[in-house]
Structure formats: structure tokens, C-alpha cells
Amino acid sequence: MTPRTKAAVLTPEGRGAVATVLVEGPDATQTVARLFHSAAGKPLASYPLGAIAFGRWHSAEGEELVVSRLTDDRIEIHCHGGKAAVAAILDSLRTAGCAVLSWSELLAQRAGDRIQSQAAEALARATTERTAAILLDQFNGALASALREVMQWLGNNDEASHAAAQSAIAVLESRIALGRHLTQPFRIVLAGRPNVGKSSLVNALVGYRRSIVFDQPGTTRDVVTAATALDGWPVEFADTAGIRATQESLEQQGVVRAQASLAAADLRVLVFDGSCDWSPADRALLESWPDAVVVHNKADLHAVDRSTRPPGIFTSALTLSGIDELIQALVVRLAPAPPAPGSAVPFHESHFQAITLAAESLARSDLQAAAAALQSIL
């Protein structure tokens, strides 16, 4: 038999001054009252709703804490933030008959529908106002409404409706890459030959000193990351080791890690020394990653004939010239068609899989399979 009352920790994992445990269900007041001993000697049920009750947990010598009865079936327990203290409270609640859940499990059981539950959990992990606003639109029904409209079109027996459904699914499919990064940053990897100024460029882009800067080639031998936001999109820059042929073991390992990081990137930025002549090694690197954003750094140093270099953005990490232009270019590459407010955007792995399957089903005119795939999201 499923317990009628549930308990969950609402505060994030890790050490903290205070942790909050929510007890929710028809037996919440009675369950907590058996374990909480008010310092005033009053029964918990006698406290007005919203009032703070100070006391001890489980026994007269137990943990000091405060309890607030929000409603008859919702009690908040505010205790010491240490893991041991929280675990002890949860153990006693479990023994008293509560089902102990994670906050996301509790939310899933409480939410009105599956997408709303997923959006609420994703909102807790959003790191920018822009991504949170998009997720809030999904919480408020943007994606669910769009899916139901597509399913209605699929149920009609006319070509115009089926074409509209196919077009709408194509739009949702085009937003998968963006939806994937509403809760995790885009990864932008900077690569180039040694001493072209990648580390200085990362520092300029994020606005603070994150990467080690030194004029000795081969200084960066590992992948150094720095988090920021560009136009409201969460981004993680990765500063990699200089790419060149080398016999030095440590530097060689750095080059291998740089190549692996490039392969896994959402966007690649190739940085070249704009104060030097374009070289065969530069050309070979660009040919290896033709889809990369090209940056000619150190543009503040002595001028070279720019017509001999491939198209790209000329920057100076020292004077910050070209940095705004580079940021704009990165934003356009990451989010070329940002959704308007209120638009439907898939944001969960189950959405991505189902929408891809629906598109494939429609391509072979299997309307029933397409509708079933979309229904699985709801």
C-alpha cells in the first residue's frame, strides 16, 4: 500500500546552514507531531497556520529545529543543513510511515501533467533569465498545446492538415539543439597553434581572468573551462593546448585532449596569430575544421596584409577590439533563430527522441506512428 504522506528535502544537496524538509499528505500534521517536541510544550496542531514553532526532534535531547505548519497537510521542517542531521530526520519520518522522495519525484506526483513536471525540474537547473523564460513558457503549456494541435491535424483526412503537421514537427525538430542547452551550457572550444592568444581571448570573452596567460608556447597543456552567458545563452568556453607537432610527452597529451575537445564541441573557434603571415600549418588546421568560427587575434600588433588571410574576425584580446563582433558571431551560430516568447520548445531527452521519431514516421507517411510518438511526450 502506498503511503499517504510523503517527505522530501527541498534544499540543494551539499553542506549548508539550514535544510528544509517538506512533509506533505493527509497525515502530515499527525506524523510530524509524534516526532516534534515544542519548546513551549504546545501540541503542533495548536499553532496557527504559518506560525513558527521551535523545539527538538524525536526526543527531548534531539536536534534543535523549527517547524511551520503551512496547511493541515503541508509541514515544513527547518533543520541544521548537515547531511547527517537531514538523514536522521528522513529516517525517522520513513519509520513513521512516510514515503521519502526526492524533490523532483514529489513534484512529478504533484504536477498537472508530465511536461509541466519536467519543466518545473528543468527550471530549477536553468542558469539564465532567458532560458528560464523559455522553460516557464513550456511549464505554462506552450509545448503541450503545440503537440495537441499537431495531433489534431494528424487526425484529419486532408492533405493541408497533414502538411501543417509536418511543418510544425519540422519547427520543433529544428529547436532540439537549443532545447538541449536550456539546462546545460553550449560548449565552445577555442583551438589554435601555440601562443596565438587563446587564453587571453577566453579571458576577454568572459570578462575575468580564468586562463593562465604566458608568452611561452605550450603553456596550456590541459583543457581549461570558463562559464559565462552570451546574450542570455549559457556558455562554457574551453581553452585548449596549442596544436602542433611535438615530441614532448606532456605537450603531446595536451594536443590529443585538444583534438578530442574539438570533436565534442557545440561550436569550434579557431584562433590564428593575426600579426604573422598565413602559414601552411594554419591552412591545414582550418581544413581540418572547416565549420569553425575563424579569429585572427593580436590585430593590435604590426599590420599584415589581411587579403592574404581567409575571412574571419580580427580581434585583440589586449585592447578588446573585435570582441563584441566575435560575441555576436558566436550567438548567431549558437541560436540562429531564437524562439519568440510563448513558442513551443522541446527541452527533455524524451521530447527529442519522440519528435525525431514523429518526423521519421511522417516522412514514410505513417500518421498513426507519428501521433503515437507525440502522445508519448504528453
CORWO-V765110 format. One record per residue. N is the residue number from 1. OMEGA is omega as a letter, one per 20 degrees, with the letter a starting at -180 (999 if undefined). Layout:
# CORWO-V765110
n = <N & N>
omega = <OMEGA & OMEGA>
This chain:
# CORWO-V765110
n = <1 & 2 & 3 & 4 & 5 & 6 & 7 & 8 & 9 & 10 & 11 & 12 & 13 & 14 & 15 & 16 & 17 & 18 & 19 & 20 & 21 & 22 & 23 & 24 & 25 & 26 & 27 & 28 & 29 & 30 & 31 & 32 & 33 & 34 & 35 & 36 & 37 & 38 & 39 & 40 & 41 & 42 & 43 & 44 & 45 & 46 & 47 & 48 & 49 & 50 & 51 & 52 & 53 & 54 & 55 & 56 & 57 & 58 & 59 & 60 & 61 & 62 & 63 & 64 & 65 & 66 & 67 & 68 & 69 & 70 & 71 & 72 & 73 & 74 & 75 & 76 & 77 & 78 & 79 & 80 & 81 & 82 & 83 & 84 & 85 & 86 & 87 & 88 & 89 & 90 & 91 & 92 & 93 & 94 & 95 & 96 & 97 & 98 & 99 & 100 & 101 & 102 & 103 & 104 & 105 & 106 & 107 & 108 & 109 & 110 & 111 & 112 & 113 & 114 & 115 & 116 & 117 & 118 & 119 & 120 & 121 & 122 & 123 & 124 & 125 & 126 & 127 & 128 & 129 & 130 & 131 & 132 & 133 & 134 & 135 & 136 & 137 & 138 & 139 & 140 & 141 & 142 & 143 & 144 & 145 & 146 & 147 & 148 & 149 & 150 & 151 & 152 & 153 & 154 & 155 & 156 & 157 & 158 & 159 & 160 & 161 & 162 & 163 & 164 & 165 & 166 & 167 & 168 & 169 & 170 & 171 & 172 & 173 & 174 & 175 & 176 & 177 & 178 & 179 & 180 & 181 & 182 & 183 & 184 & 185 & 186 & 187 & 188 & 189 & 190 & 191 & 192 & 193 & 194 & 195 & 196 & 197 & 198 & 199 & 200 & 201 & 202 & 203 & 204 & 205 & 206 & 207 & 208 & 209 & 210 & 211 & 212 & 213 & 214 & 215 & 216 & 217 & 218 & 219 & 220 & 221 & 222 & 223 & 224 & 225 & 226 & 227 & 228 & 229 & 230 & 231 & 232 & 233 & 234 & 235 & 236 & 237 & 238 & 239 & 240 & 241 & 242 & 243 & 244 & 245 & 246 & 247 & 248 & 249 & 250 & 251 & 252 & 253 & 254 & 255 & 256 & 257 & 258 & 259 & 260 & 261 & 262 & 263 & 264 & 265 & 266 & 267 & 268 & 269 & 270 & 271 & 272 & 273 & 274 & 275 & 276 & 277 & 278 & 279 & 280 & 281 & 282 & 283 & 284 & 285 & 286 & 287 & 288 & 289 & 290 & 291 & 292 & 293 & 294 & 295 & 296 & 297 & 298 & 299 & 300 & 301 & 302 & 303 & 304 & 305 & 306 & 307 & 308 & 309 & 310 & 311 & 312 & 313 & 314 & 315 & 316 & 317 & 318 & 319 & 320 & 321 & 322 & 323 & 324 & 325 & 326 & 327 & 328 & 329 & 330 & 331 & 332 & 333 & 334 & 335 & 336 & 337 & 338 & 339 & 340 & 341 & 342 & 343 & 344 & 345 & 346 & 347 & 348 & 349 & 350 & 351 & 352 & 353 & 354 & 355 & 356 & 357 & 358 & 359 & 360 & 361 & 362 & 363 & 364 & 365 & 366 & 367 & 368 & 369 & 370 & 371 & 372 & 373 & 374 & 375 & 376 & 377 & 378>
omega = <a & r & a & a & a & r & r & r & a & a & a & r & r & a & r & a & a & r & r & r & r & r & a & r & a & a & a & a & a & a & a & a & r & a & a & r & a & r & r & r & a & r & a & a & a & r & r & r & a & a & r & r & r & r & a & a & r & r & r & r & a & a & r & r & r & a & r & r & a & r & r & a & r & a & r & r & a & a & r & a & a & a & a & a & r & a & a & r & r & r & a & r & r & r & r & r & r & r & a & a & r & a & a & r & r & a & a & a & a & a & a & r & a & a & r & r & r & a & r & r & r & r & r & a & r & a & r & r & a & a & r & r & r & r & r & r & r & r & a & r & a & a & a & r & r & a & a & r & r & a & r & r & a & a & r & a & r & a & a & r & a & r & r & r & a & r & a & r & r & r & r & a & r & a & a & a & r & a & r & a & r & a & r & a & r & r & r & a & r & a & r & r & a & r & r & r & a & a & r & a & r & r & r & a & a & r & r & a & r & a & r & r & r & a & r & r & r & a & r & a & r & r & a & a & r & a & r & r & r & a & r & r & r & a & r & r & r & r & a & r & r & a & r & r & a & r & a & a & a & a & r & r & r & r & r & r & r & r & r & r & r & a & a & a & r & r & a & r & r & a & r & r & a & r & a & r & r & a & r & r & r & a & a & r & a & r & r & a & a & a & a & r & a & r & r & a & r & a & r & a & a & a & r & r & a & a & r & a & r & r & r & a & r & a & r & r & a & a & a & r & r & a & r & r & r & r & r & r & r & r & a & r & a & a & a & a & a & a & r & r & r & a & r & r & r & a & a & a & r & r & a & a & a & a & r & r & r & r & r & r & r & r & r & r & r & a & a & r & r & r & r & r & r & r & a & r & a & 999>
